[in-house]
Amino acid sequence: MLTLDVKIHRAQRLVRMLEEDAPLLDARLAPLNAERQRVTKAYAAELRAQAQAELERLLEQDGSWDANDPTPQAAD
């Protein structure tokens, strides 16, 4: 089972990769017809939105995790 920190890191990496790939996507889609370009760009946008939503959900879960964690913490 993956820890919450690992899930957050992976989601951050996916969002970053999708954002960095956006300009390159246009170059890869150039040979396709207009309809295929539109469908592919819509899919890529939906994928980015879902990845961002998942990241936000994980970050929210991480914030609430600390507040509700009954595990005793070591003193500094």
Beta strands, then each sheet from edge to edge (+ up, - down):
end
